[in-house]
Amino acid sequence: MALRHKLRHTLLLALSLLSACGAAEMQPYVASAAEPSRVAITGVPGDYLAGRFAAAHGDDDFAAQLFNRALRRDPGNPDILQRGFLANLMSGRPEAVLLAKRLPENLAADLLLGNAEVKDGRWTAAEQRYAGMVRQGVPQLLQPLLLAWAQHGGWNNATALATLRPLVEGQRFRAAYALHAALIADLAGAGFEAEAARLYHLAQADRAGGLQLARAIASWETRQGHTVEAQAVLNTLVEQSPEMALVLPRLYAGIAERPVRSAKDGIAEAYLALAAALRGSQADDFSMVLVRLALDLRPDWSQARLLAAEILDAGKKPEAALAMLKPVSDDDPLGALVRMRQATLMERTGDVPGALAVTAALAARYPGRPEPLTLRGDILRGQKRFAEAVVAYDQAVALLKPVRRSDWVLFYERGIAQDRSQNWGPAEADFQKALELSPDEPFVLNYLAYSWAEQGRNLPRARAMIEAALKKRPNDGAIVDSLGWVALRQGHTAEAVSLLERATELEPSDATINAHLGDAYWAAKSQLLAQFQWRRALSFTPDADEIPKIQAKLRESERALGNLPVAANP
């Protein structure tokens, strides 16, 4: 069994988001025929290639410097202009606005120029710009929000609400439009209170919002004298994400504060809302542009920085994600969430001591909360320091008062660490507790059932559990593998071969699954195929404790077939 925790739109942009490499390390070159000698590329071509390399690795600031230098030498080059604008925008450099003025057909450039007008308070100009935006694809969703906020900025509140009214009454993204209309009515003040209340109710009824919706509703309820209701709204955030408990006291303290205090804030919120909506839909490049536009208006907005870090990390740029979070202080209302995310990113970059130090500091700062200790256990488990992980998980479990359904994850994770520490009894108890809290979790069903199959125990029940997990995740190679493994243990060889062949199709590079298929082939008397699969499994870097087992099978098979012995380390 292999464990798994685990729109692109063209929009007139040439998007190239790319992690850290210092200027001193940047040596653009091409290899000549007489390699290893190097032929330096200088001038505009050198800056251009080095800029693309820097951008490809997420160092947008260095890329911007290189493209800017290239543009000074070749100001009419459209490709350098496009890439230079994007690098300057993504790094927050002021040159981005100057370059944007030279790109009249570029959506991101048009939006950045709109930001400049908003920051200068030129609301009529901003309104005219937004009114003339393209109304198809993604801009069609964004344009009404920008237009309405520009109208509010010019204190044309009735017009702003009229702009959003047809969308509030529609079906597509109406919760987002209702929230922004409510924020505008709320800020408009006298004469708009009843409309604000109606719109907040509409936005809340769709239950499609996250932190910003909860903070907006809680602020409104508090200012209406409904403190208990306001706190209940914030409490729902913990149900969605237990880590929110770390910041709940800070959110309570500022519960009456408006999360959107001006038209400028509202436009930033529109950018972030769309960026979050596009996240994970093959549009992370454009999502990142939208987040940068939001940060251009609100540089200290920690929620935008958290989303940006998530996008960067998903793009395998953890160093850039860490740099994005660095400006957030401990005093920020979301500071604890930021520190948790930083610890995860530090582990990803190899700074395990730093990550553990962050979790220790968080545990000391929030002594009654299990989340920092749970994260500490996760980091230690990821480093295969299983006994230490169990200690951290034990400390976290002791703070569960009361134990909730969502806590199944903690018991599951501790069970894994116990199992890998050769403590099967406590591990089995943790898996059973996880299933008691959440009976249909496919990962828990799979892990426990597979473990029983490995031990030759409870095979009928194990099979039923894996089949239940497979119904929830029919294309999960690890679960298909488990079912094949149980079938093999039950003596259903032909079925096991079929299932394990499918598992290798789903997870072709998984060492454990390939080894299992080798076992099934051997049981089916297909010895040469079995040897091939075992050698294939060794090529995929199996866990250290699995290597000697697979090598032993190969040696036994060679002796049985009378072939030459296999190498100790194929």
Secondary structure in CASP SS format (residue, H / E / C, confidence):
PFRMAT SS
TARGET T0000
AUTHOR 0000-0000-0000
METHOD secondary structure of the structure
MODEL  1
M C 1.00
A C 1.00
L C 1.00
R C 1.00
H C 1.00
K C 1.00
L C 1.00
R C 1.00
H C 1.00
T C 1.00
L C 1.00
L C 1.00
L C 1.00
A C 1.00
L C 1.00
S C 1.00
L C 1.00
L C 1.00
S C 1.00
A C 1.00
C C 1.00
G C 1.00
A H 1.00
A H 1.00
E H 1.00
M C 1.00
Q C 1.00
P C 1.00
Y E 1.00
V E 1.00
A E 1.00
S C 1.00
A C 1.00
A C 1.00
E C 1.00
P C 1.00
S C 1.00
R E 1.00
V E 1.00
A E 1.00
I C 1.00
T C 1.00
G H 1.00
V H 1.00
P H 1.00
G H 1.00
D H 1.00
Y H 1.00
L H 1.00
A H 1.00
G H 1.00
R H 1.00
F H 1.00
A H 1.00
A H 1.00
A H 1.00
H C 1.00
G C 1.00
D C 1.00
D H 1.00
D H 1.00
F H 1.00
A H 1.00
A H 1.00
Q H 1.00
L H 1.00
F H 1.00
N H 1.00
R H 1.00
A H 1.00
L H 1.00
R H 1.00
R H 1.00
D C 1.00
P C 1.00
G C 1.00
N C 1.00
P H 1.00
D H 1.00
I H 1.00
L H 1.00
Q H 1.00
R H 1.00
G H 1.00
F H 1.00
L H 1.00
A H 1.00
N H 1.00
L H 1.00
M H 1.00
S C 1.00
G C 1.00
R C 1.00
P C 1.00
E H 1.00
A H 1.00
V H 1.00
L H 1.00
L H 1.00
A H 1.00
K C 1.00
R C 1.00
L C 1.00
P C 1.00
E C 1.00
N C 1.00
L H 1.00
A H 1.00
A H 1.00
D H 1.00
L H 1.00
L H 1.00
L H 1.00
G H 1.00
N H 1.00
A H 1.00
E H 1.00
V H 1.00
K H 1.00
D C 1.00
G C 1.00
R C 1.00
W H 1.00
T H 1.00
A H 1.00
A H 1.00
E H 1.00
Q H 1.00
R H 1.00
Y H 1.00
A H 1.00
G C 1.00
M C 1.00
V C 1.00
R C 1.00
Q C 1.00
G C 1.00
V H 1.00
P H 1.00
Q H 1.00
L H 1.00
L H 1.00
Q H 1.00
P H 1.00
L H 1.00
L H 1.00
L H 1.00
A H 1.00
W H 1.00
A H 1.00
Q H 1.00
H H 1.00
G H 1.00
G C 1.00
W C 1.00
N C 1.00
N H 1.00
A H 1.00
T H 1.00
A H 1.00
L H 1.00
A H 1.00
T H 1.00
L H 1.00
R H 1.00
P H 1.00
L H 1.00
V H 1.00
E C 1.00
G C 1.00
Q C 1.00
R C 1.00
F C 1.00
R H 1.00
A H 1.00
A H 1.00
Y H 1.00
A H 1.00
L H 1.00
H H 1.00
A H 1.00
A H 1.00
L H 1.00
I H 1.00
A H 1.00
D H 1.00
L H 1.00
A H 1.00
G C 1.00
A C 1.00
G C 1.00
F C 1.00
E H 1.00
A H 1.00
E H 1.00
A H 1.00
A H 1.00
R H 1.00
L H 1.00
Y H 1.00
H H 1.00
L H 1.00
A H 1.00
Q H 1.00
A H 1.00
D C 1.00
R C 1.00
A C 1.00
G C 1.00
G C 1.00
L H 1.00
Q H 1.00
L H 1.00
A H 1.00
R H 1.00
A H 1.00
I H 1.00
A H 1.00
S H 1.00
W H 1.00
E H 1.00
T H 1.00
R H 1.00
Q C 1.00
G C 1.00
H C 1.00
T H 1.00
V H 1.00
E H 1.00
A H 1.00
Q H 1.00
A H 1.00
V H 1.00
L H 1.00
N H 1.00
T H 1.00
L H 1.00
V H 1.00
E H 1.00
Q H 1.00
S C 1.00
P H 1.00
E H 1.00
M H 1.00
A H 1.00
L H 1.00
V C 1.00
L H 1.00
P H 1.00
R H 1.00
L H 1.00
Y H 1.00
A H 1.00
G C 1.00
I C 1.00
A C 1.00
E C 1.00
R C 1.00
P C 1.00
V C 1.00
R C 1.00
S C 1.00
A H 1.00
K H 1.00
D H 1.00
G H 1.00
I H 1.00
A H 1.00
E H 1.00
A H 1.00
Y H 1.00
L H 1.00
A H 1.00
L H 1.00
A H 1.00
A H 1.00
A H 1.00
L H 1.00
R C 1.00
G C 1.00
S C 1.00
Q C 1.00
A C 1.00
D H 1.00
D H 1.00
F H 1.00
S H 1.00
M H 1.00
V H 1.00
L H 1.00
V H 1.00
R H 1.00
L H 1.00
A H 1.00
L H 1.00
D H 1.00
L H 1.00
R C 1.00
P C 1.00
D C 1.00
W C 1.00
S H 1.00
Q H 1.00
A H 1.00
R H 1.00
L H 1.00
L H 1.00
A H 1.00
A H 1.00
E H 1.00
I H 1.00
L H 1.00
D H 1.00
A H 1.00
G C 1.00
K C 1.00
K C 1.00
P H 1.00
E H 1.00
A H 1.00
A H 1.00
L H 1.00
A H 1.00
M H 1.00
L H 1.00
K C 1.00
P C 1.00
V C 1.00
S C 1.00
D C 1.00
D C 1.00
D C 1.00
P C 1.00
L C 1.00
G H 1.00
A H 1.00
L H 1.00
V H 1.00
R H 1.00
M H 1.00
R H 1.00
Q H 1.00
A H 1.00
T H 1.00
L H 1.00
M H 1.00
E H 1.00
R H 1.00
T C 1.00
G C 1.00
D C 1.00
V H 1.00
P H 1.00
G H 1.00
A H 1.00
L H 1.00
A H 1.00
V H 1.00
T H 1.00
A H 1.00
A H 1.00
L H 1.00
A H 1.00
A H 1.00
R H 1.00
Y C 1.00
P C 1.00
G C 1.00
R C 1.00
P C 1.00
E H 1.00
P H 1.00
L H 1.00
T H 1.00
L H 1.00
R H 1.00
G H 1.00
D H 1.00
I H 1.00
L H 1.00
R H 1.00
G H 1.00
Q C 1.00
K C 1.00
R C 1.00
F H 1.00
A H 1.00
E H 1.00
A H 1.00
V H 1.00
V H 1.00
A H 1.00
Y H 1.00
D H 1.00
Q H 1.00
A H 1.00
V H 1.00
A C 1.00
L C 1.00
L C 1.00
K C 1.00
P C 1.00
V C 1.00
R C 1.00
R H 1.00
S H 1.00
D H 1.00
W H 1.00
V H 1.00
L H 1.00
F H 1.00
Y H 1.00
E H 1.00
R H 1.00
G H 1.00
I H 1.00
A H 1.00
Q H 1.00
D H 1.00
R H 1.00
S C 1.00
Q C 1.00
N C 1.00
W H 1.00
G H 1.00
P H 1.00
A H 1.00
E H 1.00
A H 1.00
D H 1.00
F H 1.00
Q H 1.00
K H 1.00
A H 1.00
L H 1.00
E H 1.00
L H 1.00
S C 1.00
P C 1.00
D C 1.00
E C 1.00
P H 1.00
F H 1.00
V H 1.00
L H 1.00
N H 1.00
Y H 1.00
L H 1.00
A H 1.00
Y H 1.00
S H 1.00
W H 1.00
A H 1.00
E H 1.00
Q H 1.00
G C 1.00
R C 1.00
N C 1.00
L H 1.00
P H 1.00
R H 1.00
A H 1.00
R H 1.00
A H 1.00
M H 1.00
I H 1.00
E H 1.00
A H 1.00
A H 1.00
L H 1.00
K H 1.00
K H 1.00
R C 1.00
P C 1.00
N C 1.00
D C 1.00
G H 1.00
A H 1.00
I H 1.00
V H 1.00
D H 1.00
S H 1.00
L H 1.00
G H 1.00
W H 1.00
V H 1.00
A H 1.00
L H 1.00
R H 1.00
Q C 1.00
G C 1.00
H C 1.00
T H 1.00
A H 1.00
E H 1.00
A H 1.00
V H 1.00
S H 1.00
L H 1.00
L H 1.00
E H 1.00
R H 1.00
A H 1.00
T H 1.00
E H 1.00
L H 1.00
E C 1.00
P C 1.00
S C 1.00
D C 1.00
A H 1.00
T H 1.00
I H 1.00
N H 1.00
A H 1.00
H H 1.00
L H 1.00
G H 1.00
D H 1.00
A H 1.00
Y H 1.00
W H 1.00
A H 1.00
A C 1.00
K C 1.00
S C 1.00
Q H 1.00
L H 1.00
L H 1.00
A H 1.00
Q H 1.00
F H 1.00
Q H 1.00
W H 1.00
R H 1.00
R H 1.00
A H 1.00
L H 1.00
S H 1.00
F C 1.00
T C 1.00
P C 1.00
D C 1.00
A C 1.00
D C 1.00
E C 1.00
I H 1.00
P H 1.00
K H 1.00
I H 1.00
Q H 1.00
A H 1.00
K H 1.00
L H 1.00
R H 1.00
E H 1.00
S H 1.00
E H 1.00
R H 1.00
A H 1.00
L H 1.00
G C 1.00
N C 1.00
L C 1.00
P C 1.00
V C 1.00
A C 1.00
A C 1.00
N C 1.00
P C 1.00
END
